[in-house]
Amino acid sequence: MEQLQQLSGPIVVTLMLLFFGGSLYMSIRISRKRENADGYMTGGGKIGYGISAASMTATWIWASSMYASATSGFTYGISGPIHYGLWGALMILLIYPFGRRIRQVAPRAHTIAEVMFARHGRSSQLMLAGSNVLGSVISLTSNLIAGGALIDMLSPFTFTQGIIAIAAGVLLYTLWSGFRASVLTDFAQVVAMLGAVVIIIPVVFFAAGGPSLFETGAHNLTPQQQDFFSSDAFFNQGAPYIAAVLAYAIGNQTIAQRLFAVREDLIKKTFVTATVGYGATIIGVGMLGVLALYAGIQPLNDDVNNLIPQLAANYLPPVLLCVFFVMIIGSLSSTADADLTALASIMMADIYGQNIAGKRRANPQTMIWVGRITMIVATAAGLFFASSQFNILDLLVFVGALWGALVFPVISSFYWNRVTNLAFSAAVIAGLACFLPVRFEWIDLSGGIGIASDVLATIGIGVVLGLMAFGFFGRRVALVVGTVATLAAAPFAIGFLHTYPVLSGSLVAYAASTIVCVALTMMNTTRRFDFALIKERTGDFDTRDGGADGTDASAGAGIAGSSGPAGVDDRLEFANDGKDRA
Amino acid sequence: MTALLTLYVLIWPVIVLGVLAVIVRAFVKEWRQAKREGRSII
């Protein structure tokens, strides 16, 4: 086995102490003896552009995305990183118009599940909250695994020692101040990460041979890998990712949390900056995979996840290897702390705040401890899953599909006043029921069933493109785009798409959930939802002022000042689960 | 072709540098403003 250059034990310990110690110092600087519950979840909804753009960028750049982009470059050639990074970046941009609408109808909410509770009721809320929890735990686990593997490969320490050190470090600086600590440390982490990318990519490029590498190494690439418009790259990497784009944007609480945190007039700037920052960083790191392909490098132990650390160890001098180490630790920590705060806010707002105590009776101090305990439990769960041999990829695919089934019902619930709780819930279940057998090939997709799957998947193409168009151009354009896309794709897709089960599964989930949601909604001819009610039913849990100067201004009562349905206990008001409140 | 591929690889760190500059500038501006007003930046 090839022996890689390693960092010594004391250097790794020093880097970890500097990184997590620095993050802890920042967290302590903004901590308050008595944290505000809303600040703990969303920072009070008034965060400025610099911090929010940094936080959005840092949260979405996670270690797995860096590894995956490089893998895509190595596998599919020069277009590979584009088919990973560009669509990932688009994911952030696409939620922007929906994000504006969500903030408009629920300016003081904390989670999208909380808004679904106000819009539909408990079953819709719990479906969304459940998928968010699952996604965040998986993301946390994945980041711990990436960190443990890095430490195992580049230092004398073991995988287990690595995941414990990282989990403890992230928990330590996030636990007391929650979201506020997460977004502030994101700034330092994004500076470290982006700064490292700026240095490392050119250094590796020139160390690997520079421009001449494209001539001497061209024979290592197949014609498809040399083609910027490679169909292999599109169908195996790009297209399934496009289908997942909306799902991840809608289903991931870390994005929603930042959406509710940033000052409303800064949403657009924040999302555009994060889109460019994420895209350039991830595509840039993906170029390392392309360079490895040209250089004829074989991944260590045939594991493509080893590719980036391997290149770093081969081509970077020790000082830059330390910079690389910090880049990866920064990328996984910024996402892991976002996952912890996302889980905390779901347990605080959706479980304790709305389902156990009831909004008007929720005690802010108890809420904060619910959040802190959630973080500790989630960290323990992440460590358990990371040390067990769970197949993270399968779990990610499952959650991605669950989110795919949620996209149309969630988006339509914010715009269409006829959508009912039944339509929402039945649509999600139908989407999942169609996804599972197609994605995991539980049924033979040859013959008639394959054609039926292709027809649904083709409709799914129209749904995805229609929803993208809807966000920016409205309903009419969306209908035209969706219809034209479906009709244009049909001759090529039907009889063909089922041979790509990952892509088909996601598209089928979109189509089935959309068809069921639209059909059941059209059957509702009498009830209309007043969107103004959402603003009344969501809002602050904590009226205590955290103090502009960072001190406790008061220790006010724990009853939220903002409005639930007037004069009615929320638990009673919302107890009619399954019925719509128009 | 070689020049184009070189540009294709090296353009991304340049864009990243631009984004980094924008974020740092905005953060420093907000930090100074918060300091002037005697409040926490977050």
Interface residues (C-beta under 8 A of the other chain):
Chain A: I30 G43 I47 G48 Y49 G50 I51 A53 A54 T57 I78 R180 V183 L184 F187 V190 V191 L194 G195 V197 V198 I199 I201 P202 F205 G210 P211 S212 F214 E215 T273 V276 G277 A280 T281 I283 G284 M287 V290 L291 A548 D549 G550
Chain B: M1 T2 A3 L5 T6 Y8 V9 L10 W12 P13 I15 V16 L17 V19 L20 V22 I23 V24 R25 A26 F27 V28 K29 E30 W31 E37 G38 R39 S40 I41 I42
